[in-house]
Every structure is written in structure tokens, then in C-alpha cells.
Amino acid sequence: MRLPFRFPLALAWTVLASAQTSTPVRADLETLLPRLETLYQDLHRHPELSNRETRTASRMAEVLGEGGYEVARVGGGVVGVLRNGPGPVVLLRTELDALPVEERTGLAYASEAKGVMHACGHDAHMAVWAGTAWLLARHRDRWRGTVLMVGQPAEELGEGAQAMLKDGLLTRFPRPGFAIALHDSPDLPAGSVAYVAGYTMAAVNSGSLTLFGRGGHGARPEAAVDPVVLAARTVLALQTLVSREKDPLEPAVLTVGAINGGTKTNVIPDQVTLLMTVRSYDPKVQARLLAGIARVAKGEALAAGSPREPLLDLGETLPATWNDPDFTRRLAARLATELGADKVAPGRPDMVSEDFGAFGTAAGIPSALLRFGTVDPARYQAAKAAGTPLPSLHAPEFAPAMPGTLRTGVLALTFSALEALGRP
């Protein structure tokens, strides 16, 4: 188990007082769970890739309409507004998109879209988001302010948040004072929540590096400049940017995920393209890595006698996801009281990436992204005892345990929203 479930007593509220306020919400959730599970299965059957979430966005708009929200379409996504008097404005985000993964779960409600699957759990996120929207609408006596429900497209491309911001998310609707999101975790049993105060997900650049040679016969390498050998040397040299040119206490990852070039055993190609991802937390570290990649690539090409300089395209940097420490601990304290102090614990940062942080950064407000467990507790314990790995996010076998995953997520997101909204 990667996350130790020990919770500081100083963060806990009075359990008795919490139980008195949360019992009706919990009871109402139990009546909603079958409906939420049906919604989840429908979303799982009909996944849509990034920037193609037409049906999915319509389903989320229907969900918001049923809860009495003002509904609008923004930047390819959907927004719902629920006003309940003066008070804080809280943004609650879910993602809409799926991944180009062929499902191998064997579920009765497996994806019906060839080669497309909700392998990152965004279907569970949406069902949790829907449950929270309905509970907040049903229990307006427990909060004051405005709820801003945001269904974001294209999270997997790191584009959806910016698209919604450019389409007026912060100008056409009440401006949020807090932003909250959840992400499912295959490393945690259902019923548990983890939080990270500070950097929780990494900044990322992804793209290509093309190295050029001079093609020729495989039996006459002296008459050619071999870009395959150049690519091999470059891959190894790039690793020294992390191992030898960066502070060891600053996390960073540089991964070459593909080497594309050549057509035949005895043909030296003209060029080879490397596909890579670069990740860190600190903007200065990220900038130094990017500059280092360009320098190393040019140096290796020069040493190999390449006929032209490499072509590097790593796109724009998607910033790291920052959880406001005070706000994150405040939410964790509330959840420890609601779910149990043994069910909420500090997690650890991850080198995966998210664009949720763009909302908080653009609005200049505290934001927090929390993790919630997806694994059946018995299966989790068995896998832990046997040392057997469980399916990870983006794996074709990934399948959250139901309904425990939904129950955990809805409770976590609903009580986080209630904490941010405050009490009447």
C-alpha cells in the first residue's frame, strides 16, 4: 500500500456534530446509488475521445437540468449553475473524455466503441459529479452560495480547461472562490481518500525530436550517416539531464516512448523520430530540461556528422497541478470526520499530469484535487498480501469496484463542497 492511513488528530472535527449534519445526506445518497450506477454503466458503454464528447456532454447537461441547474455549453463542455443566496462560489469539475484503449475487462457493460474505453475512470468521475450535483440541489438547507458545476472536455490532451476559460468560463458565470476536483486511484481501496498539500501532479511537455541522417545500404554504412545509431546515442545522452544535470531533490522524468524510423533490415533511413514526455514540478527545472534536450540533440547530431540540425517540437508546457495547502488540509479535516480518520490520509505527489489546475490559476483562487479509492477492499488486501499488481489507470483491464467507488466519491466531493460553501 503506497499511502499510509494515519491521520493527525489535530485535523479532526467533532464526530458527533458531523454525524448530526451528514446523516440525511448519506441516507439520500443510498437511495441515489442505483441510479448513479446505471448512469455510470451507460457512460462506460459509450465512451468518446477528447474533443468528440458530444453525447457525453449532452448526458451531463441532462443531469444538471434534472437538478434544477442553469445549464450552458462552454468550450466543448458543459456548465451548470445553482444559486442559493449570498455566499461562496465553488467550482466542481469532472472530465468527459475517454482514451484510445481497447477494453479487456469482460464487464457486461463493457465499451461498445471499438478501440475506445474509459480507462482513466472519467465515467466514474462523471457519475460522482452527478450524484454531488443532485445531493447539493436536494439539501439546500445545508449551504449558502453558488455551485458551479463544470464538465470539462479533452483533459487527456491537456486542452479542455483552457478551451473553457477562453470561451468565457470566468466572465459568463459567477466567478468561483474555490475549485475542487477528484481523481480515482487504483492504488487505494474503495472507501478511502488521499490528499496532497502542494504539488500533486507534474508539469508536462510531450512531442517529438526528429534526427536526420543520410540514407544508404546497410552493407555500406561508411557511405551513409546512420540516424538509428544517432537516435540510440541521443536517448542515452538525454537521461543524463535527469541524472547528472538536475538537483537530485527536484523530481523529474524524461521518457522516450517511441523510436520511429527505417523500413528494412539492410536500408539505412534518412531520419528517425523520437516521441517523448518531460515532467517535473518546478517551472525552472522544466525549462532547464527543455533547453538541455535541444542542446544534447544538437551536440549528438554534430558529433554524428548529421546533414542538418534536429527538429524539436515539445509543444507548450502544461503547468503542474498545485493544491493550495491550507484549503486542501481544511477539506481533508472535514472528510476525516465524515468518512473516518482511518480512511483519509496524506498521499504522495505523482508524475502524471492534469489541467484542472488551470481553473484555479486563471481565477487566482485556492484549488484542490483529491484522490479516492476504486479497488474492492478484499481484492486490495489479497493483492497486497500476494504482491500482485492491480490494473493501473490507462490499462485495458481497469475497472473500479461498484458501488463502493461511487459511494466514496460522492461523499468526498459532496462534503468537500459543503465545507467550502460553509454552513448557513
C-alpha positions in Angstrom: 0.0 0.0 0.0 1.6 3.2 -1.1 -0.4 5.6 1.2 -0.2 5.3 5.0 -3.6 5.7 6.5 -2.7 7.7 9.6 -4.4 11.0 10.2 -3.3 13.8 12.5 -5.8 14.1 15.4 -5.4 17.9 15.2 -7.2 17.9 11.9 -10.4 16.1 13.1 -13.6 17.9 13.9 -16.2 16.7 16.4 -17.6 13.4 15.1 -20.9 13.7 16.9 -21.7 17.1 15.4 -20.7 15.9 11.9 -22.9 12.9 12.2 -25.9 15.1 13.1 -25.5 17.2 9.9 -24.4 14.4 7.5 -26.9 11.6 8.2 -29.7 12.9 5.8 -27.2 13.4 3.0 -25.8 9.9 3.5 -29.3 8.4 3.6 -30.3 10.3 0.4 -27.1 9.0 -1.3 -28.1 5.4 -0.6 -31.4 6.0 -2.5 -29.5 7.5 -5.4 -26.8 4.9 -5.7 -28.7 2.5 -8.1 -29.5 5.4 -10.4 -25.9 6.6 -10.3 -24.6 3.1 -11.1 -27.0 2.9 -14.1 -25.6 6.3 -15.3 -22.0 5.0 -14.8 -22.7 1.9 -16.8 -24.2 4.0 -19.6 -21.2 6.3 -19.7 -18.9 3.3 -19.7 -20.7 1.7 -22.6 -20.5 4.9 -24.7 -17.0 6.5 -24.3 -15.9 9.3 -26.5 -12.4 10.6 -27.3 -11.1 14.0 -26.5 -12.9 16.9 -28.3 -15.6 14.5 -29.5 -17.6 14.3 -26.3 -21.0 15.2 -27.9 -23.2 12.5 -26.4 -21.3 12.7 -23.1 -21.7 16.4 -22.7 -25.4 16.1 -23.5 -25.9 13.4 -20.8 -24.2 15.7 -18.3 -26.4 18.6 -19.4 -29.4 16.4 -18.7 -28.1 15.5 -15.3 -27.8 19.2 -14.4 -31.2 20.0 -15.8 -32.8 17.4 -13.6 -31.2 19.0 -10.6 -32.6 22.4 -11.4 -29.3 24.0 -12.6 -29.0 26.7 -15.1 -27.2 24.9 -18.0 -24.9 26.2 -20.7 -22.4 24.8 -23.2 -18.9 26.3 -22.9 -15.7 25.5 -24.8 -16.9 22.0 -25.8 -18.0 21.2 -22.3 -21.0 21.9 -20.1 -21.6 24.3 -17.1 -24.4 24.2 -14.5 -25.1 27.0 -12.0 -27.2 26.5 -8.9 -27.7 29.7 -6.8 -28.7 29.5 -3.2 -28.4 33.0 -1.7 -25.3 35.0 -0.8 -22.1 33.0 -0.1 -19.1 31.5 -1.6 -19.0 30.3 -5.3 -17.5 26.8 -5.6 -16.4 25.2 -8.8 -16.7 21.4 -9.0 -15.0 19.8 -12.1 -15.4 16.5 -13.9 -13.8 15.3 -17.1 -15.8 14.0 -20.1 -13.3 12.2 -22.4 -12.1 8.6 -22.7 -8.9 7.0 -24.1 -8.0 5.2 -27.3 -7.7 1.8 -25.4 -9.3 -1.5 -26.4 -11.2 -2.7 -23.3 -10.4 -6.1 -21.8 -12.4 -6.1 -18.5 -15.0 -8.6 -19.5 -17.7 -6.5 -17.9 -21.3 -6.9 -19.0 -21.4 -3.2 -19.7 -18.1 -3.0 -21.5 -17.4 -0.3 -24.1 -19.3 -0.6 -27.3 -16.9 1.8 -29.1 -14.2 0.0 -30.9 -10.8 0.9 -29.5 -12.2 3.4 -27.0 -12.5 3.0 -23.3 -12.9 5.0 -20.1 -9.6 3.6 -18.9 -8.9 6.6 -16.7 -12.2 6.4 -14.8 -13.7 9.6 -16.1 -17.0 7.7 -16.3 -16.8 7.2 -12.5 -15.9 10.9 -12.1 -19.0 11.9 -14.0 -21.3 9.7 -12.0 -19.8 11.0 -8.8 -20.2 14.6 -10.1 -23.8 13.9 -11.0 -24.5 12.5 -7.5 -23.0 15.5 -5.9 -25.0 17.9 -8.1 -28.2 16.1 -7.1 -27.4 16.0 -3.4 -26.5 19.7 -3.3 -29.7 20.5 -5.1 -31.8 18.4 -2.7 -30.1 19.7 0.5 -30.0 23.5 0.0 -30.8 24.0 3.7 -27.2 22.9 4.5 -25.4 25.5 2.5 -25.4 29.1 1.1 -23.8 30.4 -2.0 -23.4 29.2 -5.6 -22.4 25.9 -7.1 -20.6 26.0 -10.4 -20.6 22.5 -12.0 -18.0 22.2 -14.8 -17.9 19.2 -17.2 -14.6 19.6 -19.0 -13.7 18.1 -22.4 -10.2 17.0 -23.6 -8.5 16.5 -20.3 -6.4 13.7 -21.7 -5.0 16.2 -24.2 -4.4 18.9 -21.6 -6.6 21.3 -23.7 -10.1 21.3 -22.2 -9.6 23.6 -19.3 -8.1 26.3 -21.4 -10.8 25.9 -24.0 -13.5 26.6 -21.4 -11.6 29.5 -20.0 -11.1 31.1 -23.5 -14.9 30.6 -24.0 -15.7 32.8 -21.0 -16.0 30.4 -18.1 -14.8 33.2 -15.7 -16.8 36.0 -17.3 -20.1 34.5 -18.3 -20.8 32.8 -14.9 -20.3 33.6 -11.2 -16.6 33.8 -10.6 -15.5 31.0 -8.3 -13.7 31.5 -5.0 -12.7 27.8 -4.7 -12.2 24.9 -7.2 -12.4 21.2 -6.3 -12.0 18.0 -8.3 -11.5 14.3 -7.5 -9.5 11.6 -9.3 -9.9 7.9 -8.9 -7.0 5.9 -7.7 -6.3 2.2 -8.4 -3.8 2.2 -5.6 -6.4 2.7 -2.9 -9.3 0.6 -1.6 -12.8 2.0 -2.1 -13.9 3.9 1.0 -10.6 5.8 1.3 -9.4 9.2 0.3 -5.9 10.6 -0.1 -4.7 14.2 -0.3 -1.5 16.1 -1.2 -0.9 19.6 0.1 1.2 21.4 -2.5 2.3 20.0 -5.9 0.2 16.9 -6.6 0.7 16.3 -10.4 3.6 17.3 -12.6 4.1 19.8 -15.4 4.5 18.1 -18.8 5.8 18.7 -22.3 5.1 16.0 -24.9 6.2 15.8 -28.5 8.8 14.8 -31.0 12.5 15.0 -31.8 13.5 14.2 -35.4 17.1 13.3 -36.1 18.4 13.4 -39.7 21.0 11.2 -41.4 21.9 10.2 -45.0 20.3 7.1 -46.2 22.1 4.2 -47.8 22.8 0.5 -48.0 23.1 -1.4 -44.7 26.2 -3.1 -46.0 27.9 0.3 -46.8 27.5 2.3 -43.6 30.6 4.4 -44.4 28.7 5.9 -47.3 25.8 7.0 -45.1 25.0 8.8 -41.8 23.0 6.4 -39.7 20.2 8.2 -37.8 19.3 4.9 -36.0 22.7 4.9 -34.2 22.3 8.6 -33.7 18.9 8.1 -32.1 20.3 5.4 -29.8 23.1 7.6 -28.6 20.7 10.5 -28.1 18.3 8.5 -26.0 21.1 7.5 -23.6 22.6 11.0 -23.5 19.2 12.6 -22.7 19.0 10.6 -19.5 21.9 12.5 -18.1 19.8 15.6 -18.0 17.9 14.0 -15.1 20.7 12.0 -13.5 23.6 14.5 -13.8 22.3 18.0 -14.5 19.5 18.4 -12.0 19.2 18.7 -8.3 18.6 15.1 -7.0 15.9 16.5 -4.6 13.9 18.0 -7.5 11.7 15.3 -9.1 11.8 15.0 -12.9 11.1 12.4 -15.6 12.3 12.2 -19.2 10.9 9.2 -21.1 11.3 8.4 -24.8 8.2 6.3 -25.5 8.8 5.5 -29.2 11.6 5.4 -31.8 10.2 5.5 -35.3 12.4 5.1 -38.4 13.5 2.7 -41.1 11.7 0.2 -43.3 14.1 -2.8 -44.0 16.9 -4.7 -42.4 19.5 -3.6 -45.0 18.4 0.0 -45.5 19.8 2.9 -43.5 17.0 5.5 -43.3 17.2 9.3 -43.8 15.7 10.1 -40.5 14.4 8.8 -37.1 11.8 10.4 -34.9 11.7 10.1 -31.1 8.5 10.6 -29.2 9.0 11.8 -25.6 7.5 13.2 -22.5 9.2 15.5 -20.0 7.8 16.1 -16.5 8.7 18.0 -13.3 7.1 20.2 -10.7 9.3 23.4 -10.7 9.0 25.6 -13.8 12.7 26.4 -13.6 13.5 22.6 -13.7 11.2 22.1 -16.6 12.7 25.0 -18.6 16.2 23.6 -17.9 15.2 20.2 -19.1 13.7 21.5 -22.3 16.8 23.6 -23.0 19.0 20.6 -22.3 17.1 18.4 -24.7 17.8 20.9 -27.5 21.5 21.2 -26.6 22.1 17.4 -26.3 20.2 16.7 -29.6 22.3 19.3 -31.5 25.5 18.0 -30.0 24.9 14.4 -30.8 23.8 15.3 -34.4 27.0 17.4 -34.8 29.2 14.5 -33.5 27.5 12.1 -35.9 28.0 14.3 -38.9 24.3 14.8 -39.4 23.5 16.8 -42.6 21.0 19.1 -40.7 20.1 20.1 -37.2 17.5 18.1 -35.3 13.8 19.3 -35.4 12.4 19.5 -31.8 8.7 20.1 -31.1 7.6 19.5 -27.5 4.7 21.9 -27.6 3.6 24.2 -24.8 4.1 23.3 -21.2 1.1 22.1 -19.2 1.7 23.5 -15.7 2.0 21.4 -12.6 -1.2 20.9 -10.5 -0.9 22.8 -7.2 -3.2 22.0 -4.3 -3.5 25.1 -2.0 -2.1 23.6 1.3 -4.4 25.4 3.7 -7.5 24.7 1.6 -6.5 21.1 1.0 -6.0 20.4 4.7 -9.3 22.0 5.5 -11.1 19.7 3.2 -9.1 16.7 4.5 -10.2 17.5 8.0 -13.8 17.6 7.1 -13.5 14.3 5.2 -11.7 12.6 8.1 -14.6 13.5 10.2 -17.2 12.4 7.7 -15.5 9.2 6.5 -13.4 8.3 9.5 -9.9 9.4 10.4 -8.5 6.0 9.3 -10.0 6.5 5.8 -8.4 9.8 4.9 -4.6 10.3 4.8 -1.8 12.2 3.2 -0.8 10.8 -0.2 2.2 11.4 -2.3 2.7 13.5 -5.4 2.6 11.8 -8.8 4.4 12.5 -12.1 1.2 12.1 -14.1 -0.4 15.4 -15.3 -3.7 17.2 -15.2 -5.1 20.5 -16.5 -7.5 21.0 -13.6 -5.0 23.5 -12.0 -5.7 25.9 -14.9 -9.0 26.9 -13.4 -7.5 27.9 -10.0 -4.6 29.6 -11.6 -6.7 31.6 -14.0 -9.1 32.7 -11.3 -6.4 33.2 -8.7 -8.2 31.1 -6.1 -7.4 28.1 -3.9 -8.0 24.7 -5.6 -7.6 21.1 -4.5 -7.6 17.8 -6.3 -8.2 14.8 -4.1 -7.8 11.0 -4.8 -10.4 8.4 -4.0 -10.1 4.6 -3.9 -11.5 2.3 -6.6 -10.4 -1.2 -5.5 -12.7 -3.7 -3.7 -11.2 -3.8 -0.2 -11.0 -7.6 -0.1 -9.3 -7.7 -3.5 -7.0 -4.9 -2.4 -5.8 -6.8 0.7 -5.4 -10.0 -1.3 -3.3 -8.3 -3.9 -1.2 -6.6 -1.2 -0.6 -9.9 0.6 0.4 -11.7 -2.6 2.4 -8.9 -4.0 0.2 -8.9 -7.1 -0.1 -5.7 -9.1 -3.6 -4.4 -9.7 -4.6 -2.9 -13.1 -3.4 0.7 -13.3 -5.1 3.7 -14.9 -5.0 3.7 -18.7 -4.8 -0.2 -18.6 -7.4 -2.1 -20.7 -8.3 -4.2 -17.5 -9.0 -1.2 -15.3 -12.5 -1.4 -13.7 -13.5 0.4 -10.5 -15.4 -1.6 -7.9 -19.1 -0.7 -7.8 -20.9 0.7 -6.0 -18.2 1.3 -3.4 -16.2 3.6 -5.7 -19.3 5.8 -6.4 -20.3 6.0 -2.7 -16.8 7.1 -1.7 -16.5 9.7 -4.5 -19.9 11.2 -3.9 -19.3 11.5 -0.2 -15.9 13.0 -0.7 -17.0 15.6 -3.3 -20.2 16.5 -1.6 -18.7 17.1 1.8 -15.8 18.9 0.3 -18.3 21.2 -1.5 -20.3 21.7 1.8 -17.1 22.6 3.6 -16.2 25.2 1.0 -19.7 26.6 0.9 -19.9 26.8 4.6 -23.0 26.4 6.8 -26.0 28.8 6.8 
